[in-house]
Amino acid sequence: MKPVTSIIRAILILLAVSPLNALATSNEHVDNANFSYNNRSFLLNGAPYQIIGGQMDPQRIPRAYWRQRLQMARAMGLNTIFSYIFWNRLEPQPGKWDFSDQNDVAAYFRLAQEEGLHVVLRPGPYVCGEHDWGGFPAWLSQVPGMEVRSNNAPFLNASKTYIQRLAKEVQALQVNNGGPILMAQLENEYGSFGSDKTYLKALATILSDNFDVFLYTNDGGGESYLAGGQLQGVLAEIDGDPKTGFAARDKYVTDSSSLGPLLDGEYYVTWLDSWASNYSHETDSGDTAASQQALKDLDWILSNNNSFSLYMFHGGTNWGFDNGAIWGSSYLEAVTTSYDYGAPLDESGRPTNIYYQIRDVIAKYLPDGTIPDVPIAPNLTQVAEISLKPTVSLFDTLDFFHKTSADYPLSMEALGQSYGFVLYEHIAKTSVQGKVTLGGGIRDRVIVYVNSIRIGVMDSTYAAPSSEQVSLQKDDCLQLLVENLGRVDYAQQLKDQIKGVVGNVTMGNESTVLTGWSIYSMELDNIPPSATTQPSSQKSIHVGSGGPPVFYHGSYAISPDVSQSPLSRDTFLSLPNGVKGVAWVNGRNLGRYWTIGPQQSLYVPGCFLNNGTDLNEIIVLELEPRGNTTFFAKGLSTRHWFNNFDPDAP
């Protein structure tokens, strides 16, 4: 049975009254077991506690490296880790839960506590974070009557189930139970999306029914953001520029029940990266003015006894197809596989220049000797050129994938699929020609083929995506290979994030609707066996420019002079003559690569690799082979960021 205080707290939130103010005057909050706050300060066991925090999400980091990353956080002077939880990874299918490996968030929080760190829980259910659909599972779109982030019964019911299941894992780790979790965030920057207080109250009740720590909101430092995201009885905080944000919080949040200590819940050291041939890697490295401004801001926050969390302290990696996207003015901005974010701790867990600079600022405000020494991380490994041989065409592996026959195209989600690719095939019944048009619009990237010959690309990341002109004779095969580039995680467009072909496919005159489709679901959780077969044991594969996607295979062993430490085996996988595709190492999906950049290599953690004489297997699916019979890879010990011309740009 829940403690009486928890029951009272839940009832008061339902009444939109601050549960703590109801028991105290002058905005002096009663002690919530071990962590509370008053007008000016957070309080840990009754003593002022200044949050010196940083964002680091366990599901973006190899589990074997969790402790090393946490030690690096503590060594920079942080005392608190902020962590998003990605619902889609915990419940990939309705009712099917996975808390193993990187999803074992309770184990991550226990490690944080062992390393002397507290935790702020950011469970969502919506988190943004440049993660696919802001953390929502793709199957939500198929629930009848679903409307995300609203006072909608199907959404709240699904959210309640998720929060209840997460709470079972981490309830014992709340601060009042002796654990590291200090507080939990309600929603995420909701004021940038809406202002439905009924929805916020309902979600706050779900959270308070399952967690005993107090809640807070986090919104941009502007009037509309704060007005939309603030909820009576819940501490209101900001993100972004601290000076304007703190002033805005105190000016526009007039409800005393939402006031208290100031926290910049996302102080941006730099920014995220998106795939584009004209997009440079976001970093303050080499930018003295930007670095100095960040250091001044943090020094100002600390000197005024306020709190902050760096977004990101360590970004990690959008493994596989986890990256999200942002809707630009008229086009999709797909986030890169790397979530390096120009953070103080880079994607491989090595400190950057600004790591040490921020450490020096923090050290000024801590007693001598309270910051541990910075652990030494070994250099990354360089791997000599690895030959990759073609094994099989993607279109020759169709028997491996689930096939659906339908009169009209079905969306990715309607097929029970969340990520990867869908191949739509139509056999022409009569001759027809004209532009190929998708009724629901171009939602991602569509490669158009006729009889397995590439005709062109329709891509929603282009400001003006082209429509491909196609001529079909009777019995010709029109093939549309649709890649889910990542669901939008920020902007109003995130409401409708159904992928694949949505609506009918027409040619020429829009009354010419193409019917009769064979649809292949290519989620690529598993790789076709023929893609992993040594090329020497099967027939030669012809790789022609303009042909279908091709799997390549290669392997390499770790040099014997590399130490036994997994960190020493880390490398960045470079595919210099690749255009676009996906890469796996020892069965692990490292993510997407794309020649346009700015990302030109994929992080390979040494903990994914075999040491000694055991070979490490590399599989690459190159989507746009350009006659690459001499495809190769190599491992870089120093990462390079740059751009190339987009060979498919209209």
C-alpha positions as CSV (number, residue, x, y, z in Angstrom):
1,M,0.0,0.0,0.0
2,K,1.3,3.5,-0.8
3,P,2.2,5.8,2.1
4,V,-0.5,8.2,3.3
5,T,1.6,11.2,2.2
6,S,1.7,9.9,-1.4
7,I,-2.1,9.4,-1.4
8,I,-2.6,13.0,-0.1
9,R,-0.1,14.3,-2.7
10,A,-2.0,12.6,-5.6
11,I,-5.4,13.9,-4.4
12,L,-4.0,17.5,-4.1
13,I,-2.6,17.4,-7.6
14,L,-6.0,16.3,-8.9
15,L,-7.4,19.4,-7.2
16,A,-4.7,21.5,-8.9
17,V,-3.3,22.6,-5.4
18,S,0.3,22.3,-4.6
19,P,0.7,19.4,-2.2
20,L,3.6,20.9,-0.5
21,N,2.2,24.4,-0.2
22,A,-0.9,23.0,1.3
23,L,1.2,21.9,4.3
24,A,3.5,24.9,4.6
25,T,3.5,28.7,4.3
26,S,5.8,31.2,2.7
27,N,6.5,28.6,-0.1
28,E,8.7,26.6,2.4
29,H,8.2,23.0,1.2
30,V,8.0,20.2,3.7
31,D,10.8,17.7,3.4
32,N,9.9,15.0,0.8
33,A,11.9,12.4,2.7
34,N,15.4,13.4,1.7
35,F,15.0,15.9,-1.1
36,S,12.9,19.1,-1.1
37,Y,13.2,22.8,-1.9
38,N,12.4,26.3,-0.6
39,N,12.2,29.7,-2.3
40,R,15.9,29.7,-2.9
41,S,17.5,26.3,-2.8
42,F,17.1,22.6,-3.3
43,L,17.5,20.8,-0.1
44,L,19.2,17.4,0.4
45,N,18.6,16.1,3.9
46,G,17.7,19.7,4.9
47,A,21.0,21.2,3.6
48,P,21.2,23.4,0.4
49,Y,22.0,21.3,-2.6
50,Q,23.2,23.0,-5.8
51,I,22.5,20.7,-8.8
52,I,25.7,20.6,-11.0
53,G,24.3,18.3,-13.6
54,G,24.6,16.9,-17.1
55,Q,22.4,14.9,-19.4
56,M,23.6,11.3,-20.3
57,D,21.1,8.7,-21.5
58,P,21.9,5.1,-20.8
59,Q,20.1,3.8,-23.9
60,R,22.6,5.7,-26.0
61,I,25.7,4.2,-24.4
62,P,27.1,0.6,-24.5
63,R,26.2,-1.0,-21.2
64,A,29.8,-2.1,-20.7
65,Y,30.9,1.6,-20.7
66,W,28.3,3.0,-18.3
67,R,30.6,3.1,-15.4
68,Q,33.4,4.7,-17.3
69,R,31.1,7.4,-18.6
70,L,29.7,8.0,-15.1
71,Q,33.2,8.3,-13.7
72,M,34.0,10.9,-16.3
73,A,31.0,12.9,-15.2
74,R,32.0,12.8,-11.6
75,A,35.6,13.8,-12.5
76,M,34.3,16.9,-14.3
77,G,32.7,17.9,-11.0
78,L,29.1,16.9,-11.7
79,N,27.0,15.7,-8.8
80,T,23.8,14.8,-10.7
81,I,22.9,12.9,-13.9
82,F,19.8,13.8,-15.9
83,S,18.5,10.9,-18.0
84,Y,15.8,10.5,-20.6
85,I,14.0,7.2,-20.8
86,F,13.0,6.0,-24.3
87,W,9.6,4.3,-24.1
88,N,9.9,2.8,-27.6
89,R,12.9,0.8,-26.6
90,L,11.3,-0.5,-23.4
91,E,8.0,-1.5,-25.1
92,P,8.8,-2.2,-28.8
93,Q,5.4,-4.0,-29.2
94,P,2.3,-3.5,-27.0
95,G,2.8,-5.4,-23.7
96,K,6.2,-6.8,-24.7
97,W,8.8,-5.3,-22.3
98,D,12.5,-5.3,-22.6
99,F,14.7,-4.1,-19.7
100,S,17.8,-6.0,-20.8
101,D,21.2,-4.7,-21.8
102,Q,21.1,-0.9,-22.5
103,N,17.4,-0.8,-21.3
104,D,18.3,-1.9,-17.8
105,V,17.9,1.7,-16.5
106,A,17.7,0.6,-12.9
107,A,21.2,-0.9,-13.1
108,Y,22.4,2.4,-14.7
109,F,21.0,4.4,-11.8
110,R,22.6,2.0,-9.2
111,L,26.0,2.5,-10.9
112,A,25.4,6.3,-10.8
113,Q,24.9,6.1,-7.1
114,E,28.0,3.9,-6.6
115,E,30.0,6.6,-8.4
116,G,28.7,9.4,-6.1
117,L,26.1,10.8,-8.4
118,H,22.4,11.6,-7.9
119,V,19.8,11.2,-10.7
120,V,17.0,13.3,-12.2
121,L,14.5,11.1,-14.0
122,R,13.1,12.4,-17.3
123,P,10.6,9.6,-18.2
124,G,8.4,11.4,-20.7
125,P,6.4,9.7,-22.0
126,Y,7.4,12.3,-24.6
127,V,11.1,13.3,-24.3
128,C,12.1,14.8,-27.7
129,G,15.9,14.3,-27.4
130,E,16.3,13.9,-31.2
131,H,15.1,10.4,-30.7
132,D,12.7,8.7,-33.1
133,W,9.2,10.2,-32.4
134,G,10.4,11.7,-29.2
135,G,10.5,8.3,-27.6
136,F,7.0,7.2,-28.5
137,P,6.7,3.6,-29.8
138,A,5.7,3.5,-33.4
139,W,2.7,1.2,-32.7
140,L,0.9,4.1,-30.9
141,S,-0.1,5.4,-34.3
142,Q,-2.2,2.3,-34.9
143,V,-4.2,2.6,-31.7
144,P,-7.8,3.7,-32.5
145,G,-8.5,7.2,-31.6
146,M,-4.9,8.0,-30.6
147,E,-3.8,11.6,-30.2
148,V,-0.4,12.0,-28.6
149,R,0.4,14.6,-26.0
150,S,-3.2,15.5,-25.3
151,N,-6.0,14.8,-22.9
152,N,-6.8,11.7,-24.9
153,A,-7.9,8.5,-23.2
154,P,-6.0,6.1,-25.5
155,F,-2.8,8.1,-25.0
156,L,-3.2,8.5,-21.3
157,N,-4.0,4.8,-20.9
158,A,-0.9,3.7,-22.8
159,S,1.2,6.3,-20.9
160,K,-0.1,5.0,-17.6
161,T,0.8,1.4,-18.5
162,Y,4.3,2.6,-19.5
163,I,4.9,4.7,-16.3
164,Q,3.6,1.9,-14.1
165,R,5.9,-0.6,-15.6
166,L,8.9,1.8,-15.5
167,A,8.1,2.5,-11.8
168,K,8.4,-1.2,-11.0
169,E,12.0,-1.1,-12.1
170,V,13.1,2.1,-10.4
171,Q,10.7,2.9,-7.5
172,A,13.2,1.4,-5.0
173,L,15.8,3.9,-6.3
174,Q,14.1,7.0,-5.2
175,V,15.9,9.2,-2.7
176,N,13.3,8.5,0.0
177,N,14.2,4.8,-0.3
178,G,17.9,5.5,-0.1
179,G,18.4,5.7,-3.9
180,P,19.8,8.3,-6.2
181,I,16.6,9.6,-7.9
182,L,15.9,13.2,-6.6
183,M,13.0,14.3,-8.7
184,A,11.1,13.5,-11.9
185,Q,10.2,15.7,-14.9
186,L,6.6,16.2,-16.0
187,E,6.3,15.9,-19.8
188,N,9.1,17.8,-21.7
189,E,9.0,21.4,-23.0
190,Y,5.2,21.0,-23.3
191,G,4.9,24.8,-23.6
192,S,6.5,24.6,-27.0
193,F,3.7,22.3,-28.1
194,G,0.5,23.1,-26.3
195,S,-1.2,24.5,-23.2
196,D,-3.8,21.9,-22.1
197,K,-3.7,22.0,-18.3
198,T,-6.2,19.1,-18.1
199,Y,-3.7,16.9,-19.9
200,L,-0.8,18.0,-17.7
201,K,-2.8,17.4,-14.6
202,A,-3.8,13.9,-15.7
203,L,-0.2,13.0,-16.5
204,A,1.0,14.5,-13.2
205,T,-1.4,12.3,-11.4
206,I,-0.1,9.2,-13.2
207,L,3.5,10.1,-12.3
208,S,2.6,11.0,-8.6
209,D,0.7,7.7,-8.3
210,N,3.9,5.8,-9.1
211,F,6.7,8.0,-7.8
212,D,7.1,9.7,-4.4
213,V,9.7,12.3,-5.5
214,F,8.4,15.8,-6.5
215,L,7.8,16.8,-10.1
216,Y,9.1,19.7,-12.1
217,T,8.5,21.1,-15.6
218,N,11.1,22.3,-18.1
219,D,10.3,24.8,-20.8
220,G,12.0,27.4,-22.9
221,G,12.7,30.8,-21.4
222,G,9.9,32.7,-23.0
223,E,6.4,33.8,-22.0
224,S,4.4,31.4,-24.2
225,Y,6.6,28.5,-23.4
226,L,6.3,29.0,-19.6
227,A,2.6,29.8,-19.8
228,G,1.8,26.6,-21.7
229,G,4.1,24.2,-19.8
230,Q,3.6,25.4,-16.1
231,L,1.2,23.5,-13.9
232,Q,0.0,24.6,-10.5
233,G,1.8,22.8,-7.7
234,V,4.7,21.7,-9.9
235,L,8.0,23.5,-9.8
236,A,8.6,25.4,-13.1
237,E,12.1,25.4,-14.6
238,I,13.7,26.6,-17.9
239,D,16.2,25.7,-20.5
240,G,18.5,27.6,-22.8
241,D,20.1,30.9,-22.0
242,P,20.2,31.2,-18.2
243,K,20.0,34.9,-17.8
244,T,17.0,35.5,-20.0
245,G,15.4,32.2,-19.0
246,F,15.7,32.8,-15.2
247,A,14.3,36.3,-15.6
248,A,11.4,35.0,-17.7
249,R,10.6,32.3,-15.1
250,D,10.4,34.8,-12.4
251,K,8.4,37.3,-14.5
252,Y,5.9,35.1,-16.2
253,V,5.3,32.3,-13.6
254,T,3.3,34.2,-11.0
255,D,1.8,31.2,-9.3
256,S,3.8,30.8,-6.1
257,S,3.1,27.1,-6.0
258,S,5.4,26.7,-9.1
259,L,8.2,28.9,-7.8
260,G,11.4,27.8,-6.1
261,P,15.1,27.5,-6.8
262,L,16.3,28.2,-10.4
263,L,17.5,25.4,-12.6
264,D,18.6,25.6,-16.2
265,G,17.5,22.1,-17.0
266,E,19.2,22.1,-20.4
267,Y,22.1,24.4,-20.8
268,Y,23.3,23.9,-24.4
269,V,27.0,23.8,-24.8
270,T,26.6,23.3,-28.5
271,W,23.8,21.7,-30.7
272,L,22.8,18.6,-32.6
273,D,23.8,17.5,-36.1
274,S,21.6,16.8,-39.1
275,W,22.4,15.0,-42.4
276,A,22.9,17.6,-45.1
277,S,25.6,18.5,-47.6
278,N,25.7,22.1,-46.3
279,Y,25.6,21.3,-42.6
280,S,28.8,21.6,-40.5
281,H,29.4,19.6,-37.3
282,E,28.2,21.5,-34.3
283,T,31.0,22.1,-31.8
284,D,32.7,24.8,-29.8
285,S,36.1,23.2,-30.3
286,G,38.2,25.8,-32.0
287,D,35.6,28.5,-31.4
288,T,37.1,30.6,-28.6
289,A,34.3,33.1,-28.4
290,A,31.6,30.4,-28.1
291,S,33.6,28.4,-25.5
292,Q,34.2,31.5,-23.4
293,Q,30.5,32.4,-23.5
294,A,29.6,28.9,-22.2
295,L,32.1,29.2,-19.4
296,K,30.9,32.6,-18.4
297,D,27.3,31.4,-18.3
298,L,28.1,28.5,-16.1
299,D,30.2,30.6,-13.9
300,W,27.4,33.1,-13.5
301,I,24.9,30.3,-12.6
302,L,27.2,28.8,-10.0
303,S,28.1,32.2,-8.5
304,N,24.4,33.0,-7.9
305,N,23.8,29.6,-6.2
306,N,21.6,28.4,-9.0
307,S,21.6,25.0,-10.7
308,F,22.1,23.6,-14.2
309,S,22.3,20.5,-16.3
310,L,24.5,20.5,-19.4
311,Y,22.7,19.2,-22.5
312,M,24.5,17.1,-23.4
313,F,27.3,16.2,-21.1
314,H,27.8,13.1,-23.1
315,G,25.5,12.5,-26.1
316,G,26.4,8.9,-27.1
317,T,25.0,7.3,-30.3
318,N,21.6,6.9,-32.0
319,W,22.2,3.2,-32.6
320,G,20.5,1.5,-35.5
321,F,17.5,3.5,-36.6
322,D,17.0,5.4,-33.3
323,N,17.6,8.9,-34.6
324,G,14.8,11.3,-34.8
325,A,14.1,14.3,-37.1
326,I,13.1,17.9,-36.9
327,W,10.6,19.4,-39.3
328,G,12.2,22.5,-40.9
329,S,10.3,25.2,-42.7
330,S,9.2,22.9,-45.4
331,Y,11.4,19.8,-45.2
332,L,12.7,17.0,-42.9
333,E,16.0,17.5,-41.1
334,A,17.1,13.9,-40.2
335,V,19.4,13.7,-37.2
336,T,22.7,11.9,-37.7
337,T,23.6,8.5,-36.2
338,S,26.1,10.2,-34.0
339,Y,24.8,12.1,-31.1
340,D,28.2,13.6,-30.3
341,Y,26.5,17.0,-29.8
342,G,29.9,18.7,-29.5
343,A,29.6,17.6,-25.8
344,P,32.3,17.9,-23.2
345,L,32.6,14.1,-23.4
346,D,32.7,13.1,-27.0
347,E,30.8,10.1,-28.6
348,S,33.7,7.7,-27.7
349,G,33.8,8.8,-24.0
350,R,37.0,10.9,-24.4
351,P,37.2,14.4,-22.8
352,T,37.4,17.4,-25.1
353,N,39.0,20.8,-24.4
354,I,35.8,22.2,-23.0
355,Y,35.5,19.3,-20.6
356,Y,38.6,20.5,-18.8
357,Q,37.6,24.2,-19.1
358,I,34.2,23.5,-17.5
359,R,35.9,21.3,-14.8
360,D,38.0,24.3,-13.9
361,V,34.9,26.5,-13.5
362,I,33.1,24.0,-11.4
363,A,36.2,23.5,-9.2
364,K,36.1,27.1,-8.1
365,Y,32.8,26.4,-6.3
366,L,33.7,23.1,-4.6
367,P,35.9,22.4,-1.6
368,D,39.5,21.3,-2.5
369,G,39.8,17.7,-3.3
370,T,36.1,17.0,-3.9
371,I,36.6,16.4,-7.7
372,P,38.2,13.0,-8.5
373,D,41.1,12.9,-10.9
374,V,40.1,12.5,-14.5
375,P,40.5,8.8,-15.5
376,I,42.9,8.3,-18.4
377,A,41.2,6.9,-21.5
378,P,43.4,5.0,-24.0
379,N,43.8,6.3,-27.5
380,L,41.5,4.9,-30.2
381,T,42.7,2.1,-32.5
382,Q,43.5,2.6,-36.1
383,V,42.5,-0.3,-38.3
384,A,44.1,-0.8,-41.7
385,E,42.0,-1.0,-44.9
386,I,39.5,-3.9,-44.8
387,S,38.3,-5.3,-48.1
388,L,34.5,-5.6,-48.3
389,K,33.2,-8.0,-51.0
390,P,29.7,-8.0,-52.4
391,T,27.6,-11.0,-51.2
392,V,24.0,-10.5,-52.4
393,S,21.6,-8.0,-53.8
394,L,18.9,-6.8,-51.4
395,F,16.3,-7.7,-54.0
396,D,17.6,-11.3,-54.1
397,T,16.9,-11.7,-50.4
398,L,13.1,-11.1,-50.6
399,D,12.3,-14.6,-49.5
400,F,13.9,-13.8,-46.1
401,F,11.4,-10.9,-45.4
402,H,7.7,-11.0,-44.6
403,K,5.6,-10.4,-47.7
404,T,2.1,-8.9,-47.7
405,S,-0.1,-8.7,-50.8
406,A,-2.6,-5.9,-51.0
407,D,-4.6,-3.9,-53.5
408,Y,-3.3,-0.7,-52.2
409,P,0.0,0.2,-50.3
410,L,0.1,-0.2,-46.6
411,S,2.0,2.0,-44.2
412,M,5.0,0.7,-42.3
413,E,3.1,0.7,-39.0
414,A,0.1,-1.0,-40.6
415,L,2.5,-3.8,-41.5
416,G,3.4,-4.1,-37.8
417,Q,6.9,-2.6,-38.5
418,S,8.6,0.3,-36.8
419,Y,12.0,1.0,-38.4
420,G,14.1,0.2,-41.4
421,F,12.8,-0.2,-45.0
422,V,9.7,-1.2,-46.9
423,L,9.8,-2.4,-50.5
424,Y,6.7,-1.9,-52.6
425,E,6.4,-3.8,-55.9
426,H,3.8,-3.3,-58.6
427,I,3.6,-5.3,-61.8
428,A,2.2,-3.1,-64.6
429,K,-1.0,-4.5,-66.1
430,T,-0.9,-2.1,-69.0
431,S,1.6,0.5,-70.4
432,V,1.5,3.7,-68.4
433,Q,3.8,6.6,-68.0
434,G,4.1,9.8,-66.0
435,K,5.2,11.2,-62.7
436,V,5.0,8.8,-59.7
437,T,3.0,10.5,-57.0
438,L,2.4,9.3,-53.4
439,G,-1.0,10.3,-52.1
440,G,0.2,10.9,-48.5
441,G,3.2,12.8,-49.7
442,I,6.9,11.9,-49.6
443,R,7.5,11.1,-45.9
444,D,11.1,10.0,-46.1
445,R,13.4,8.8,-48.8
446,V,12.0,6.8,-51.7
447,I,14.3,5.2,-54.2
448,V,12.4,4.4,-57.4
449,Y,13.3,1.4,-59.6
450,V,11.9,-0.2,-62.7
451,N,12.9,-3.8,-63.2
452,S,15.6,-3.3,-60.5
453,I,17.2,-0.4,-62.4
454,R,17.3,2.8,-60.3
455,I,15.4,5.7,-61.8
456,G,15.8,8.3,-59.2
457,V,15.2,9.4,-55.6
458,M,12.4,11.3,-53.9
459,D,13.5,12.6,-50.6
460,S,11.7,14.7,-48.0
461,T,15.0,16.2,-46.7
462,Y,15.2,18.2,-49.9
463,A,13.4,21.6,-49.8
464,A,11.9,20.7,-53.2
465,P,11.8,16.9,-53.5
466,S,11.7,15.8,-57.1
467,S,8.9,13.6,-58.6
468,E,10.3,10.9,-60.8
469,Q,9.1,10.4,-64.3
470,V,8.6,6.7,-65.1
471,S,7.6,4.7,-68.1
472,L,6.2,1.2,-67.6
473,Q,5.4,-1.4,-70.2
474,K,3.0,-4.3,-69.5
475,D,4.6,-6.7,-67.0
476,D,7.3,-4.2,-65.9
477,C,8.0,-4.1,-62.2
478,L,7.8,-0.7,-60.4
479,Q,9.7,-0.8,-57.1
480,L,9.6,1.8,-54.4
481,L,12.2,1.3,-51.6
482,V,11.1,3.5,-48.7
483,E,13.6,4.3,-45.9
484,N,12.3,5.5,-42.6
485,L,14.8,8.4,-42.0
486,G,13.5,9.0,-38.4
487,R,10.2,10.2,-37.1
488,V,9.9,13.9,-36.2
489,D,10.6,14.4,-32.5
490,Y,10.0,18.2,-32.3
491,A,7.3,20.4,-33.9
492,Q,3.6,20.0,-34.3
493,Q,4.2,17.6,-37.2
494,L,5.1,14.9,-34.6
495,K,1.4,14.1,-34.3
496,D,1.3,12.4,-37.6
497,Q,4.4,10.2,-37.9
498,I,3.2,7.3,-40.0
499,K,5.9,6.0,-42.3
500,G,6.2,4.2,-45.6
501,V,3.7,4.9,-48.4
502,V,0.6,6.5,-47.0
503,G,-2.2,6.8,-49.5
504,N,-2.4,5.6,-53.1
505,V,0.3,5.6,-55.7
506,T,-0.6,7.3,-58.9
507,M,1.1,7.9,-62.2
508,G,0.6,10.7,-64.8
509,N,-3.0,11.7,-64.5
510,E,-3.9,11.3,-60.8
511,S,-6.9,9.2,-61.7
512,T,-4.5,6.4,-62.7
513,V,-4.2,4.7,-59.4
514,L,-1.8,1.7,-59.3
515,T,-3.4,-1.4,-57.7
516,G,-1.9,-4.7,-56.8
517,W,1.1,-4.6,-54.6
518,S,3.6,-7.0,-53.1
519,I,5.0,-5.4,-49.9
520,Y,8.2,-6.6,-48.1
521,S,8.9,-5.5,-44.5
522,M,12.6,-5.0,-44.0
523,E,13.1,-4.0,-40.4
524,L,16.5,-5.6,-40.5
525,D,16.5,-6.7,-36.9
526,N,18.1,-9.7,-38.4
527,I,20.4,-9.8,-41.5
528,P,19.6,-12.3,-44.3
529,P,21.9,-15.3,-44.0
530,S,23.1,-14.9,-47.6
531,A,24.5,-11.4,-46.7
532,T,26.8,-13.0,-44.1
533,T,28.0,-15.9,-46.3
534,Q,31.7,-15.7,-47.3
535,P,31.7,-14.5,-50.9
536,S,34.1,-17.2,-51.9
537,S,31.4,-19.9,-51.3
538,Q,28.8,-18.4,-53.6
539,K,28.5,-17.1,-57.1
540,S,30.1,-13.8,-58.1
541,I,27.8,-10.8,-57.5
542,H,27.7,-8.1,-60.2
543,V,27.6,-4.6,-58.8
544,G,26.5,-2.1,-61.4
545,S,26.0,1.6,-61.0
546,G,22.3,2.3,-60.7
547,G,21.4,-1.2,-59.6
548,P,19.6,-2.3,-56.4
549,P,21.2,-2.2,-52.9
550,V,23.9,-4.7,-52.2
551,F,25.2,-6.3,-49.0
552,Y,29.0,-6.4,-48.5
553,H,31.0,-8.5,-46.2
554,G,34.4,-8.3,-44.6
555,S,36.3,-9.1,-41.4
556,Y,39.4,-8.1,-39.4
557,A,41.2,-9.1,-36.2
558,I,42.4,-6.8,-33.5
559,S,46.2,-6.1,-33.7
560,P,48.0,-8.2,-31.0
561,D,49.7,-5.1,-29.6
562,V,46.3,-3.6,-28.6
563,S,45.7,-3.9,-24.8
564,Q,42.9,-6.1,-23.3
565,S,40.9,-3.0,-22.3
566,P,37.8,-2.7,-24.4
567,L,38.3,1.1,-24.6
568,S,41.6,0.6,-26.3
569,R,39.8,-1.2,-29.1
570,D,37.4,1.7,-29.9
571,T,37.6,3.0,-33.4
572,F,35.6,5.0,-36.0
573,L,34.5,3.0,-39.0
574,S,35.0,4.9,-42.2
575,L,33.5,3.8,-45.6
576,P,35.2,6.2,-48.0
577,N,33.6,5.0,-51.2
578,G,30.1,4.5,-49.7
579,V,27.2,6.7,-50.6
580,K,24.4,5.8,-48.2
581,G,23.6,2.7,-46.1
582,V,23.7,0.8,-42.9
583,A,26.6,-1.0,-41.2
584,W,26.8,-3.8,-38.7
585,V,29.8,-5.1,-36.7
586,N,29.4,-8.5,-35.1
587,G,25.7,-8.3,-35.6
588,R,25.4,-4.9,-33.9
589,N,23.6,-2.3,-36.0
590,L,25.9,0.8,-35.7
591,G,23.5,3.0,-37.6
592,R,23.3,4.9,-40.9
593,Y,26.1,6.4,-42.9
594,W,25.7,9.0,-45.6
595,T,28.4,10.6,-47.7
596,I,26.8,14.1,-47.5
597,G,27.9,14.4,-43.9
598,P,28.8,16.1,-41.7
599,Q,29.2,12.7,-40.0
600,Q,31.7,10.6,-42.1
601,S,32.4,7.7,-39.7
602,L,30.5,5.4,-37.3
603,Y,31.6,4.8,-33.7
604,V,32.6,1.2,-33.0
605,P,32.9,0.6,-29.3
606,G,35.7,-1.9,-28.4
607,C,33.3,-3.7,-26.2
608,F,31.4,-4.8,-29.3
609,L,34.6,-6.4,-30.7
610,N,36.5,-9.7,-30.3
611,N,40.0,-9.5,-29.1
612,G,43.0,-11.7,-30.1
613,T,42.7,-13.9,-33.2
614,D,38.9,-14.0,-33.3
615,L,37.6,-12.2,-36.4
616,N,35.2,-9.2,-36.3
617,E,32.6,-9.4,-39.0
618,I,31.5,-6.3,-40.9
619,I,28.3,-6.2,-42.9
620,V,27.4,-3.2,-44.9
621,L,24.1,-2.6,-46.8
622,E,25.0,0.0,-49.5
623,L,21.8,1.5,-50.8
624,E,23.3,3.2,-53.8
625,P,26.2,1.1,-55.2
626,R,28.2,2.9,-57.9
627,G,30.0,0.0,-59.3
628,N,31.8,-0.5,-56.0
629,T,33.5,-3.9,-56.6
630,T,36.4,-2.6,-54.5
631,F,34.4,-1.4,-51.5
632,F,36.5,-1.0,-48.4
633,A,36.4,0.1,-44.8
634,K,39.0,1.3,-42.3
635,G,39.1,2.2,-38.6
636,L,40.1,5.7,-37.7
637,S,41.9,6.7,-34.4
638,T,40.9,10.3,-35.0
639,R,37.5,11.3,-36.1
640,H,37.0,13.7,-39.1
641,W,33.9,15.7,-39.8
642,F,33.3,17.1,-43.3
643,N,30.7,17.2,-46.1
644,N,30.5,15.8,-49.6
645,F,28.3,16.9,-52.5
646,D,25.0,15.0,-52.5
647,P,25.0,12.8,-55.6
648,D,21.2,12.6,-55.5
649,A,20.4,16.3,-55.0
650,P,17.7,17.5,-57.5
